[in-house]
Amino acid sequence: MKRFILTVGPSLMNTVKLNEIHNEKYIYRINGAHGSVRDIEEYILEIRRQVPGADILMDLPGNKVRTKDIEIPITLEKGKEFEIPCNNFNYQEFYKHLEPGMTAWANDSTFEFEVKKTDPEKITFLSKSEGALISNKGVHIRGIHDDIPFLFEKDRSLIDLANQYHLSFVGLSFVRKPENIIEVKNILDSNVEIISKVETLEAVENLNEILQEVKYILVDRGDLSTDIGIEKIPRYQKFIIQKALYYGVNVFLATQVLKNMEEKPIPTIAEIDDLYQIYTSGVYGVQMSEETAVGKYIKECINILEKMCDEVEKETLVL
């Protein structure tokens, strides 16, 4: 295991300072989906204040349609219709790509809706779930992205920041074809490495071509599961890793690696087994998301990553 990506947030960087845990193998990830461009610039400056010279990953939000500016959570009742104004999406022309009968998944696929009606003012959905929908939650509909721009306005502003502050990495979200990567290469400084995220079915279908454009990919199991179905994740994960290794591309793996440790000081046995399988699969690194951004046990989480790394290395030496 070469590198660990640790997401900064209210927990890591504020509650736990970076200089308390820093190691040269750590890459500090800023989730560009959260906060304004100015907020994200402050994150860069704070990381640099705490650990000058740290490797920083700017993870672009990408063209994932998200809710925004929802001041009062929308109550979802199974079998009941509800409306979302078009200006409560980060892409106001979302309605143009929808047709009645389409299925939408929201909040990491925990909510399911059916599109009922659309117009330039609002979208009407039928909820098939119970809960509350809040701001900054993805709303995903399969098969509509061919006509949606790859880079939204915020992505371009964050690329400008990456260039300005000479960041180490930029993560490209919702890559579907090699042309998406080439588009970013044309505006990104050549000394900033691209990590192309594999989180769409199209990216898997175009994997050979994508792997020829980058040195790094990241398998985001959460968003990929929305596109292909959660039951297919183990098979697809194995295929993507093996294909990347064949091309000599470094692979990071993300999503719920140590989910239990957001709230508890130890992982589950299932998580430890998953971590072992990941480490022995040939991946270059893993990413901690909520585990470090908002988790309660950051140091314990990082300790588990390191201990498992040592354990796998000892096993390799013995064998």
N, C-alpha and C positions, 0 to 999 in steps of 0.2 A: 504494500500500500504506500503510494508515493505522496499523495496530497489529501487534505481534508478541507472541504468548503464549509465554512461556518457562517451562517446568516446572522448579521447584526440586527439589533432592534432594542426594544425596551429592556430586555434582560442582558444579552451580551452587548457590551459597550457602555451601558448605563449602570445597571446593577452590578454586573461583573465587568471590570475594566479589561481591555484587551491585553495590557501589559502584565496582567495577573496570570494569563494562560498562554501567552504567545509562544509559538514555535514556528520556525521558518517553513515548515511544511503546510502551514495554515494559509488558506485564501479566505479573505473576508468578503462575504457576499452582501451586496445591497439589493434588496428587492425593489426594483423600479416601479412596481405596481402600487406601492404604498407611499403616500405623501406626494407633495408638489415637487417640481423640479428644484425649487429653492431648498426644500427640506432635504432632498437627496444630496444636493451640493454640501449642505451642512454635515451630512453623514460622512462624506468623503473627507472633509476637513477635520472632523472629530477623529476618524480612524487615523489620519496622518498625525494628529496631535498625540494620540496615545501610542502609536507604533509607527514612527517615521520609516518610510520605505516599505511598508507592508504591501503585499500583493492584494489588490482589490478587484473584485468581480462586479461589474455593473450588469445586473440581470434585467434586460429590457422587458417591459410588460408585454410587448408584441400586440398582434391584432386580435387578442382575445376580447370579446365584447363583455364589458363589465357594467354592473349597476353603479351609479354615482349619485351623490347629493340626495340620498334618501334620508330625510331628517327623522321620520317616524317609520320604524320597521313595518313592512307590508305583511299583514297576517295572512297566512296561507291555510285554506281549509279544503280538504279533499272533496272534489266534486263541485267546487265553487269557482266562479270566474273572478279575475282581478285584472286591473289595468296598470301598466307602467308607462308614464309619459316618455316620449322619445328623448327629451332632454335629460332624462335620468339614466341614460346610457352614455358611455364614453365614445360611442360611435352613433351619432344621431341618425344616420341613414340606414341603421340596422333594419328598420321596417321594410325597406325596399327589397330585401333579400328573403323575406318570409312569405309563406303561403299558408292558408288555413289547413289544419291537419298535421303540420310539422310538429315533431317532438323536440322540446328543449330540455336540457339538463342544466341545473344551476347548483352553485355552492358545492363544487367538487362532486357532482352527480348525486348529492343527497336529496335534491328536489327534482321532480319531473313535472313538466307542464306540456299542454297542447296549445298550439297557436290557434286562436279562434278568429280574430280580426286584426287588421293592421290599417293604419292611416298615418299621415305625416305628423299627427299630434300624439298618438298613443298606440300601444300594442295591447291587445286583450288576450289573456291566457286563461286556460282552464287548468286549475291545479289538481294534480294527482297525488299531492303530498300535504303533510301538515307541518307547520313551523312558521318561521318569520324570516323574510328576505330583507337583508340590509345592504348598505353600500359596499362597493368594491368586491362584489361576488360575480364570478363568471357566469355567463348564460351562453350555453353552447348548443349549436344546431349543426348536425353533420351535413357535409356536402355543399356548403354555401360559400366557401372562402375563395373560390376562384376569382370572384369579382370584388373582393374586399382588399384594400391596399395592404401590402405586407407590413409597412411601417406606418404607424399612426404618428400624429404630431409630437406626442410626448416621447416616443422612441427616438425621433430625430433630435430632440432637445437633449436627451440623455447621451446620445452618441457624441454630441458637441461637448458635453461635460467630460466624457471619457477621453476625448482628444485633448481638451484643455488641461486636464490634470494627469495626463499620461498614465492612465490606469493600465493594469496588467492584462485584464480580460474583459470582454463583453460577451454576455450570454444572449444568444438569439432565440427568442421564443416563437413557437409555432411555425418553424421552418417546414416547408412542404416540398421544396424543389431546390436544386442548386442555384437557380437564378436568384432566389431570396438571399443567399449568402453573397453572391456576386454584387448584388445591389448595395449591401452593407460595406463590402470591401471598397467600393468606389468612394465612400464618404468617411471611412474609418482610417485613422493613422495606421500605417503598416506595422508599427511596433506594438500595437494592441492585438493580442491573440483573441480569436473568435472561438467560443464554445457553442457549437450548434446543438440545440436541444432537440432530442427525438421524442416527440410527444403527440404526433399526429400519424394517422394511417398513411397519408401521402408521403411522409418522411420515410417511413419504413419501405414503402414501395419504390422510392427513389434513393434508397440508402447507398447503393454503389456509387452513384454520381455525387451525392452529398459528401461521402467519405473522401473523395478526391479533392475536395475544396478546403478541408480543415485538418488541423492537428488534434482537435479535441471535440468530443461530443458528450452530451449528458442525457442519460435516459431518465425522463421524468415520468415515473410510473403512474402518478395521479392523473395528469391530463391525458396520457396515452390510454389509460383505462376507460376514460370517457369516450374516446374515439373507437376503441376496438372491443370493449367489454372487459370487465375486471378478471373474468375467468381465463382470458387469453394472456394475461400479463407474464406469467412464468415462461411460457413458450416464446413469446416475442422478446422478452428480456434476454434469454439465452441466445436467440438468433442474432440480435443486434450486437451483443458483446462479441460473439464469435466472428461476425462479419467485420467489425471494427478491428479486432486483433489481426485478422487476415490482412487488412490494409495498413496495419501499423499505426492506427489512430488510437489515442488515449481516451478511455471511457470513464466518465463519472456516473454515479448512480444516485438517484434521489427519490424521495417520498417515503415518509413514515418508517425510516430505517430504525429509529429508536423512539417511536411514537409514545410509548408508555412513560418515557422519561421526561415528557413535558410536565407531568404531574407527580411522578414518583421517582425515588432515588435509584431504582434498579430497573433494568429492562426485563421483559418477559423471556422465558426460555425460547419461545418461538422467534423473538427478535434476535437473540444471540445466535440461534441456528441460522437465521436468514443472513446475519452479518458474516458468519463463517462462510456460508455459501457464496456470498458476494466477494469476500476477500480471496477465496480460492478460485474464483472464476476468471481472474486475470484483469480485473478492473484497475484503473489508475487511481481512483479515489472515490469517496462518497461525500454526499452533501447533507449537512444538517440544516433543516428549515425551521419549523416552529420549535424544534427541540432546543435551539440556542436563541432564536429571536425572541421568544416569549416564555420559554421553559423555565421551570423553577430549579433545575438541577444541572446547570451548565457544566460545572467542573466535573461532576460525576459522569455526565454524558461523554465528555471528551476523554475522561479516564478509561471508560469502557472501550472507546474506539482504539485507544493506544494499547490497552491490555490485550484486546483481541488481535491486534496487529502483531504484537510480540508472540502471542500464542501460535499464530499461523506460521510465523518465521521460525520458531523453535521446531514446529512439526516438520517444516521443510528441511531443516538441518538434520533432524533425526532420520528422515526418510532418505 
